[in-house]
Amino acid sequence: MKKENFLNKVLQNTSCPQGFWGRMILRGMNRFHASLANRGMKQVEWQPEWNVLDIGCGGGANLKRLLNLCPKGNIYGIDLSEESVSFAQKYNAKDLDKRCFIQQGDVCSLPYKEEAFDAVTAFETVYFWSPVNRALSEVVRVLRKGGCFLISLEASDPELGKMWTERIDGMVVYTADELKQLLFEAGFSSVKTIRKKEELHIIAHK
């Protein structure tokens, strides 16, 4: 039982990494979420000059990918975790405060102007957005008209996801249909879902 409680304690770092175990989780995210992120990014026709926001930027690996995909644009990262922000800043030190800007913040109150971004991304993080409708409204606000919102998830079956949601506080696994409805309610004009085996990728346009 103690072992299970310890594991549950470590797993809380998937939502808001802190301390030693948080850094271990961030290293794991950068490595093991790479294939998910790459498959998701292939669903978008990236433009060199785009300004992009990655919400829940975690260890910063996806920021580096976006810097390569949009070589003439600026890439922004935001995360609720101070540990994640520090980790991502070190990971992207070469471009930090030049074309890459990373800060701590809450998705439900994004510190950016309206229509500031051509695209917004969210990898393995929507599970933790609360309230999710407010968070999605914020994404709509900071996205330009016609802009693209990419969501990539490894879990989209609430029943199968219980192995995680019963261990990780505040985690919610949504079905594709639930997310699609939430996105339309938030103000997106089109929503496309793509399945890659167990993965779910969603492309929404404002």
Secondary structure, 3 states (H helix, E strand, C coil): CHHHHHHHHHHHHHCCCCHHHHHHHHHHHHHHCHHHHHHHHCCCCCCCCCCEEEECCCCCHHHHHHHHHCCCCCEEEEECCHHHHHHHHHHCCCCECCCEEEEECCHHHCCCCCCCEEEEEEECCHHHCCCHHHHHHHHHHHEEEEEEEEEEECCCCCCCCHHHHCCCCCCCCCCHHHHHHHHHHHCCCEEEEEEECCEEEEEEEC
